[in-house]
Amino acid sequence: MFMHHYTDCGLETVWLTNGYRCEKHAVRIQIEIEDKPALHQVLAKLLINRRNLLSCHEIHFLRREMSMSVHELASVMGVQSEVIERWERGETGLPRVADVSLRALFVGSRLEESEPELYLHILSETECRQSSETLFLTYADNGWCQSFLRDSC
């Protein structure tokens, strides 16, 4: 099975099992992704539901998905812009309270259809360890969903 390593979103651990097509142009191949906003929404939900601390790439992804500048996010979180920049570059680890705050901020800003109590419980159970797991996504008639390579949506 051929999969596309989707790095355009800034995350290094995302593989698409389908939902994309390759188009040849003069000297390069262009990859077209089906319903990219929905894909990013699914990615965001997967990230905020994980129990690991957010990685530097994941912090950057969530900030961009909220359409916030470094300065705006710093202001909302009550830190200096340089702190956000260090988190996003991986120079400084993200404190647990900042991890939970960033997830809650994202949930509040984008996931209106979610059940806040469920996400608050998930966030409070975040483990204090950092690792990145590979995410596989499949595009089906009902949109993007996480794939476990054996399952379909």
Secondary structure as UniProt FT lines:
FT   STRAND          4..5
FT   TURN            8..9
FT   STRAND          14..16
FT   STRAND          20..24
FT   STRAND          29..33
FT   TURN            34..35
FT   HELIX           36..49
FT   HELIX           56..65
FT   TURN            66..67
FT   HELIX           70..77
FT   HELIX           81..89
FT   HELIX           96..110
FT   TURN            112..113
FT   HELIX           116..124
FT   STRAND          135..140
FT   TURN            141..142
FT   STRAND          143..146
//
